[in-house]
Amino acid sequence: MLVSLLLASSSIAEAARRRPRDLAREALDLARVCVSEASFELGPDCPAIAAVLRRRPFGGISEAAARYSPRVVGARPPRTSRQVWIAGLRADLAEPVGWPASAGPWTHYRGLWRAILASARTLVEAENVPCSVPPDHWGGPMDRARAARLGYRRIDCGKTRNDFYTDPTTTRRRGGSRR
């Protein structure tokens, strides 16, 4: 049974890798995750997040984003008003549905969103890892105890809002090499 499950998972992952990539969708999903994780800030978080998503065996950045952050990329219904407007961020730069009036006019954020989206477009086409080693996971302060329990090793990705980790067990499963 386990062998059948592993073979099926491998076949699904291989089929996903062979699908043509939708770079525009990947960039939009990556940009939404970046805003969710690091606000409208251009910095090392987004390249490091892209590196994590790229390394997941789910077929691409959009598929990995749907597993890591399903409520901000539209894979699952949003639970919070913040998730609503992040999931509503648009490639055409129009004001997202649910934009909070308390944040100020969308026109003040449109240029920041444009820059995040442009950065995401670059990141889906060319790998840029700002970390000491390629990251396997990310999380915030609330995730540190779990990361330690799982044996993840925190790595340096510059001055980030998030913590980035390498998973030594992933390295061993990959035969000791880093992708």
Backbone as CSV, one residue per row, in Angstrom:
resi,resn,N_x,N_y,N_z,CA_x,CA_y,CA_z,C_x,C_y,C_z
1,MET,0.826,-1.195,0.000,0.000,0.000,0.000,0.865,1.252,0.000
2,LEU,1.851,1.294,0.897,2.740,2.451,0.986,3.507,2.643,-0.317
3,VAL,3.956,1.542,-0.905,4.686,1.631,-2.175,3.780,2.219,-3.249
4,SER,2.527,1.785,-3.300,1.575,2.321,-4.279,1.367,3.811,-4.076
5,LEU,1.244,4.214,-2.819,1.067,5.627,-2.507,2.282,6.442,-2.922
6,LEU,3.465,5.925,-2.645,4.685,6.630,-3.027,4.812,6.742,-4.545
7,LEU,4.498,5.659,-5.248,4.563,5.697,-6.713,3.541,6.679,-7.280
8,ALA,2.339,6.696,-6.723,1.312,7.639,-7.186,1.751,9.069,-6.928
9,SER,2.295,9.341,-5.735,2.775,10.685,-5.411,3.881,11.097,-6.361
10,SER,4.778,10.177,-6.643,5.883,10.463,-7.558,5.360,10.761,-8.956
11,SER,4.368,9.994,-9.402,3.783,10.213,-10.732,3.085,11.556,-10.819
12,ILE,2.358,11.923,-9.776,1.663,13.208,-9.754,2.673,14.344,-9.786
13,ALA,3.726,14.238,-8.982,4.755,15.278,-8.950,5.444,15.391,-10.311
14,GLU,5.716,14.255,-10.943,6.371,14.278,-12.251,5.456,14.911,-13.301
15,ALA,4.182,14.579,-13.285,3.233,15.173,-14.235,3.144,16.677,-14.026
16,ALA,3.136,17.109,-12.777,3.081,18.547,-12.486,4.322,19.249,-13.001
17,ARG,5.480,18.620,-12.889,6.721,19.238,-13.383,6.713,19.381,-14.903
18,ARG,6.015,18.488,-15.594,5.993,18.534,-17.052,4.989,19.537,-17.600
19,ARG,4.045,19.987,-16.781,3.060,20.982,-17.215,3.761,22.285,-17.553
20,PRO,3.296,22.986,-18.583,3.890,24.296,-18.862,3.630,25.248,-17.699
21,ARG,4.610,26.052,-17.395,4.486,26.988,-16.282,3.688,28.215,-16.709
22,ASP,2.848,28.691,-15.819,2.124,29.941,-16.009,2.862,30.989,-15.179
23,LEU,3.842,31.637,-15.808,4.712,32.564,-15.084,3.950,33.746,-14.496
24,ALA,2.935,34.223,-15.201,2.154,35.349,-14.684,1.416,34.939,-13.411
25,ARG,0.849,33.745,-13.401,0.142,33.245,-12.215,1.125,33.015,-11.074
26,GLU,2.272,32.423,-11.391,3.288,32.191,-10.363,3.741,33.512,-9.736
27,ALA,3.952,34.532,-10.561,4.396,35.833,-10.041,3.327,36.453,-9.148
28,LEU,2.064,36.386,-9.566,0.977,36.942,-8.759,0.860,36.199,-7.424
29,ASP,0.906,34.878,-7.471,0.821,34.101,-6.226,2.007,34.394,-5.315
30,LEU,3.209,34.431,-5.881,4.393,34.737,-5.078,4.279,36.127,-4.464
31,ALA,3.861,37.102,-5.238,3.737,38.469,-4.724,2.717,38.541,-3.590
32,ARG,1.612,37.833,-3.721,0.612,37.822,-2.648,1.187,37.205,-1.367
33,VAL,1.912,36.095,-1.504,2.530,35.470,-0.330,3.543,36.432,0.291
34,CYS,4.318,37.111,-0.537,5.319,38.052,-0.024,4.668,39.190,0.758
35,VAL,3.571,39.733,0.256,2.866,40.796,0.982,2.301,40.235,2.286
36,SER,1.772,39.029,2.237,1.236,38.410,3.439,2.314,38.227,4.500
37,GLU,3.503,37.862,4.081,4.580,37.541,5.022,5.446,38.738,5.401
38,ALA,5.579,39.719,4.514,6.508,40.832,4.776,5.930,42.196,4.428
39,SER,4.622,42.278,4.288,3.940,43.513,3.954,4.414,44.032,2.587
40,PHE,4.361,45.322,2.384,4.750,45.916,1.099,6.220,46.309,1.144
41,GLU,7.036,45.454,1.671,8.448,45.750,1.874,9.302,44.957,0.889
42,LEU,10.104,45.668,0.110,11.066,44.987,-0.758,12.297,44.698,0.088
43,GLY,12.660,43.479,0.175,13.808,43.088,0.988,14.107,41.630,0.712
44,PRO,14.881,40.997,1.563,15.280,39.613,1.295,14.195,38.575,1.569
45,ASP,13.089,38.946,2.212,12.042,37.953,2.474,11.504,37.331,1.189
46,CYS,11.129,38.137,0.228,10.490,37.599,-0.977,11.429,36.679,-1.766
47,PRO,12.679,37.046,-2.009,13.564,36.090,-2.683,13.743,34.793,-1.896
48,ALA,13.800,34.876,-0.571,13.956,33.665,0.243,12.686,32.817,0.198
49,ILE,11.521,33.470,0.235,10.253,32.743,0.122,10.166,32.063,-1.242
50,ALA,10.555,32.770,-2.286,10.556,32.173,-3.630,11.461,30.943,-3.668
51,ALA,12.609,31.019,-3.006,13.528,29.880,-2.973,12.885,28.678,-2.281
52,VAL,12.171,28.923,-1.180,11.482,27.828,-0.483,10.425,27.223,-1.399
53,LEU,9.590,28.059,-1.992,8.509,27.562,-2.840,9.048,26.811,-4.052
54,ARG,10.128,27.284,-4.608,10.735,26.641,-5.775,11.251,25.239,-5.421
55,ARG,11.688,25.043,-4.188,12.280,23.772,-3.764,11.236,22.717,-3.402
56,ARG,9.994,23.109,-3.252,8.947,22.143,-2.889,8.649,21.252,-4.087
57,PRO,8.339,19.987,-3.843,8.110,19.036,-4.941,6.668,19.027,-5.447
58,PHE,6.026,20.181,-5.492,4.606,20.228,-5.839,4.355,20.683,-7.273
59,GLY,5.367,20.881,-8.068,5.159,21.213,-9.459,5.379,22.662,-9.831
60,GLY,5.555,23.548,-8.897,5.800,24.941,-9.234,5.485,25.861,-8.078
61,ILE,5.786,27.118,-8.287,5.597,28.116,-7.226,4.127,28.239,-6.843
62,SER,3.221,28.267,-7.804,1.793,28.407,-7.475,1.286,27.223,-6.659
63,GLU,1.689,26.025,-7.036,1.256,24.840,-6.299,1.798,24.860,-4.879
64,ALA,3.054,25.233,-4.723,3.650,25.299,-3.388,3.010,26.421,-2.568
65,ALA,2.745,27.565,-3.201,2.092,28.679,-2.493,0.707,28.263,-2.016
66,ALA,0.007,27.472,-2.807,-1.328,27.007,-2.422,-1.259,26.092,-1.200
67,ARG,-0.142,25.436,-0.986,0.017,24.582,0.199,0.501,25.378,1.407
68,TYR,1.405,26.324,1.178,1.954,27.123,2.277,0.990,28.221,2.728
69,SER,0.344,28.879,1.799,-0.486,30.052,2.101,-1.791,30.000,1.313
70,PRO,-2.593,28.960,1.512,-3.770,28.760,0.654,-4.796,29.885,0.702
71,ARG,-4.891,30.571,1.811,-5.933,31.585,1.960,-5.570,32.927,1.330
72,VAL,-4.312,33.123,0.970,-3.939,34.382,0.314,-3.731,34.214,-1.186
73,VAL,-3.754,32.970,-1.680,-3.626,32.770,-3.123,-4.906,32.202,-3.736
74,GLY,-5.966,32.124,-2.929,-7.250,31.690,-3.469,-7.460,30.191,-3.509
75,ALA,-6.577,29.409,-2.900,-6.753,27.962,-2.884,-7.782,27.521,-1.839
76,ARG,-7.986,28.355,-0.829,-8.998,28.126,0.203,-9.632,29.469,0.525
77,PRO,-10.872,29.470,1.007,-11.524,30.746,1.331,-10.789,31.482,2.458
78,PRO,-10.657,32.796,2.324,-10.024,33.578,3.391,-10.829,33.502,4.682
79,ARG,-10.120,33.566,5.807,-10.776,33.566,7.115,-10.808,34.961,7.737
80,THR,-9.872,35.821,7.323,-9.764,37.146,7.939,-9.913,38.225,6.871
81,SER,-10.221,39.429,7.315,-10.340,40.541,6.373,-8.989,40.816,5.702
82,ARG,-7.894,40.602,6.414,-6.561,40.790,5.830,-6.328,39.790,4.692
83,GLN,-6.714,38.539,4.910,-6.565,37.532,3.851,-7.435,37.864,2.641
84,VAL,-8.590,38.473,2.872,-9.480,38.848,1.761,-8.780,39.832,0.840
85,TRP,-8.229,40.932,1.389,-7.632,41.925,0.492,-6.321,41.424,-0.106
86,ILE,-5.562,40.599,0.629,-4.322,40.059,0.045,-4.666,39.131,-1.111
87,ALA,-5.649,38.255,-0.927,-6.072,37.367,-2.025,-6.644,38.173,-3.188
88,GLY,-7.102,39.398,-2.901,-7.661,40.260,-3.936,-6.652,41.142,-4.646
89,LEU,-5.376,41.081,-4.239,-4.357,41.869,-4.954,-4.311,41.416,-6.406
90,ARG,-4.257,42.392,-7.317,-4.439,42.094,-8.741,-3.229,42.480,-9.568
91,ALA,-3.042,41.750,-10.635,-1.947,42.033,-11.557,-2.142,43.357,-12.284
92,ASP,-3.398,43.805,-12.429,-3.648,45.074,-13.125,-3.527,46.285,-12.200
93,LEU,-3.114,46.049,-10.948,-2.847,47.091,-9.946,-4.095,47.789,-9.420
94,ALA,-5.282,47.313,-9.804,-6.522,47.906,-9.298,-6.648,47.628,-7.800
95,GLU,-7.415,48.452,-7.125,-7.614,48.280,-5.684,-8.228,46.916,-5.400
96,PRO,-7.634,46.173,-4.462,-8.175,44.844,-4.162,-9.498,44.924,-3.408
97,VAL,-10.351,43.950,-3.650,-11.602,43.824,-2.904,-11.237,43.719,-1.431
98,GLY,-11.967,44.450,-0.603,-11.747,44.368,0.832,-10.615,45.235,1.355
99,TRP,-10.062,46.122,0.487,-8.974,46.983,0.949,-9.446,47.781,2.165
100,PRO,-8.696,47.729,3.280,-9.162,48.402,4.497,-8.990,49.915,4.429
101,ALA,-10.063,50.638,4.703,-10.002,52.106,4.705,-8.989,52.599,5.735
102,SER,-8.814,51.834,6.807,-7.880,52.235,7.867,-6.425,52.251,7.395
103,ALA,-6.123,51.568,6.299,-4.753,51.551,5.764,-4.448,52.799,4.946
104,GLY,-5.469,53.557,4.624,-5.288,54.727,3.776,-5.673,54.393,2.348
105,PRO,-5.625,55.381,1.473,-6.036,55.144,0.090,-5.116,54.143,-0.620
106,TRP,-5.725,53.294,-1.433,-4.965,52.303,-2.208,-3.915,52.984,-3.078
107,THR,-4.201,54.194,-3.526,-3.249,54.899,-4.394,-1.883,55.053,-3.720
108,HIS,-1.838,55.081,-2.388,-0.552,55.170,-1.681,0.219,53.854,-1.718
109,TYR,-0.473,52.756,-1.990,0.150,51.432,-1.983,0.356,50.865,-3.387
110,ARG,-0.308,51.451,-4.371,-0.254,50.911,-5.732,1.187,50.792,-6.238
111,GLY,1.995,51.810,-6.033,3.383,51.759,-6.483,4.197,50.691,-5.753
112,LEU,3.920,50.513,-4.467,4.602,49.458,-3.709,4.197,48.084,-4.233
113,TRP,2.897,47.901,-4.506,2.421,46.641,-5.066,3.052,46.399,-6.436
114,ARG,3.145,47.448,-7.249,3.774,47.323,-8.565,5.212,46.816,-8.420
115,ALA,5.953,47.362,-7.453,7.353,46.955,-7.232,7.444,45.511,-6.740
116,ILE,6.560,45.115,-5.828,6.554,43.726,-5.326,6.238,42.771,-6.471
117,LEU,5.249,43.118,-7.277,4.856,42.271,-8.402,5.989,42.169,-9.430
118,ALA,6.658,43.276,-9.711,7.788,43.251,-10.657,8.917,42.370,-10.110
119,SER,9.193,42.495,-8.825,10.213,41.659,-8.204,9.823,40.185,-8.303
120,ALA,8.557,39.885,-8.029,8.082,38.498,-8.109,8.206,37.962,-9.535
121,ARG,7.926,38.793,-10.522,8.073,38.346,-11.921,9.519,37.953,-12.211
122,THR,10.442,38.741,-11.698,11.864,38.418,-11.884,12.223,37.134,-11.147
123,LEU,11.718,36.987,-9.931,12.066,35.828,-9.107,11.535,34.509,-9.656
124,VAL,10.398,34.513,-10.328,9.891,33.241,-10.865,10.690,32.791,-12.086
125,GLU,11.394,33.726,-12.719,12.166,33.374,-13.904,13.636,33.112,-13.617
126,ALA,14.151,33.670,-12.542,15.573,33.501,-12.236,15.751,33.362,-10.728
127,GLU,16.430,32.317,-10.334,16.639,32.068,-8.911,17.584,33.098,-8.311
128,ASN,17.180,33.614,-7.164,17.986,34.574,-6.412,17.815,34.211,-4.950
129,VAL,18.791,33.524,-4.380,18.686,33.076,-2.992,19.592,33.950,-2.136
130,PRO,18.996,34.803,-1.290,19.800,35.709,-0.475,20.302,35.061,0.819
131,CYS,20.190,33.759,0.919,20.496,33.059,2.172,21.865,32.384,2.118
132,SER,22.371,32.054,3.304,23.667,31.386,3.411,23.634,30.010,2.758
133,VAL,22.509,29.330,2.821,22.250,28.078,2.099,20.806,28.132,1.630
134,PRO,20.431,27.361,0.618,19.038,27.405,0.156,18.076,27.006,1.280
135,PRO,17.040,27.814,1.513,16.099,27.520,2.598,15.077,26.459,2.212
136,ASP,14.654,25.691,3.216,13.619,24.682,3.028,12.264,25.133,3.572
137,HIS,12.274,26.016,4.568,11.036,26.455,5.215,11.202,27.875,5.731
138,TRP,10.075,28.512,6.031,10.114,29.792,6.725,9.012,29.798,7.782
139,GLY,9.144,30.733,8.712,8.141,30.890,9.754,8.422,32.151,10.545
140,GLY,7.580,32.414,11.506,7.744,33.576,12.372,8.129,33.139,13.772
141,PRO,8.167,34.106,14.682,8.530,33.780,16.065,7.640,32.683,16.671
142,MET,6.365,32.648,16.264,5.449,31.642,16.794,5.788,30.234,16.325
143,ASP,6.661,30.118,15.325,7.022,28.819,14.758,8.364,28.286,15.267
144,ARG,9.075,29.065,16.055,10.437,28.687,16.456,10.497,27.397,17.264
145,ALA,9.590,27.211,18.195,9.609,25.986,19.013,9.359,24.759,18.135
146,ARG,8.422,24.865,17.215,8.132,23.750,16.301,9.339,23.469,15.413
147,ALA,9.955,24.521,14.891,11.135,24.343,14.033,12.248,23.625,14.798
148,ALA,12.460,24.013,16.046,13.491,23.360,16.866,13.131,21.895,17.108
149,ARG,11.869,21.637,17.411,11.413,20.264,17.656,11.617,19.385,16.424
150,LEU,11.439,19.971,15.236,11.605,19.216,13.992,13.062,19.110,13.545
151,GLY,13.942,19.805,14.251,15.358,19.732,13.912,15.778,20.678,12.803
152,TYR,14.933,21.652,12.465,15.300,22.621,11.438,16.421,23.498,11.983
153,ARG,17.293,23.921,11.088,18.399,24.793,11.463,18.146,26.171,10.862
154,ARG,18.116,27.185,11.721,17.891,28.552,11.244,19.095,29.011,10.433
155,ILE,18.820,29.676,9.317,19.891,30.139,8.437,19.793,31.645,8.228
156,ASP,20.879,32.225,7.785,20.944,33.666,7.568,20.469,34.002,6.156
157,CYS,19.422,34.799,6.084,18.908,35.283,4.800,18.902,36.808,4.770
158,GLY,19.707,37.421,5.607,19.735,38.871,5.680,18.738,39.369,6.709
159,LYS,18.452,40.653,6.635,17.531,41.274,7.592,16.093,41.043,7.112
160,THR,15.508,39.957,7.610,14.170,39.554,7.184,13.166,39.693,8.323
161,ARG,11.908,39.764,7.955,10.833,39.743,8.949,10.578,38.314,9.423
162,ASN,10.898,37.344,8.590,10.649,35.934,8.875,11.945,35.218,9.213
163,ASP,11.798,34.055,9.810,12.931,33.164,10.048,12.948,32.169,8.895
164,PHE,14.129,31.830,8.437,14.276,30.841,7.371,15.117,29.692,7.896
165,TYR,14.767,28.493,7.427,15.368,27.277,7.968,15.801,26.330,6.861
166,THR,16.788,25.528,7.206,17.133,24.381,6.392,16.727,23.152,7.197
167,ASP,16.338,22.121,6.501,15.899,20.878,7.136,16.951,19.820,6.847
168,PRO,17.760,19.460,7.834,18.812,18.465,7.605,18.280,17.136,7.077
169,THR,17.045,16.761,7.423,16.517,15.494,6.904,16.248,15.592,5.408
170,THR,15.886,16.759,4.927,15.688,16.957,3.489,17.011,16.811,2.761
171,THR,18.061,17.357,3.332,19.390,17.240,2.735,19.792,15.778,2.629
172,ARG,19.530,15.012,3.679,19.886,13.576,3.653,19.059,12.844,2.602
173,ARG,17.760,13.152,2.502,16.910,12.478,1.498,17.363,12.820,0.087
174,ARG,17.962,13.972,-0.099,18.428,14.377,-1.429,19.837,13.859,-1.686
175,GLY,20.307,12.967,-0.847,21.619,12.376,-1.063,22.757,13.274,-0.604
176,GLY,22.470,14.178,0.321,23.521,15.022,0.871,23.811,16.271,0.063
177,SER,23.136,16.455,-1.045,23.414,17.645,-1.852,22.267,18.636,-1.711
178,ARG,22.554,19.876,-1.915,21.549,20.933,-1.899,21.202,21.258,-3.342
179,ARG,19.946,21.384,-3.636,19.521,21.758,-5.000,19.817,23.190,-5.270
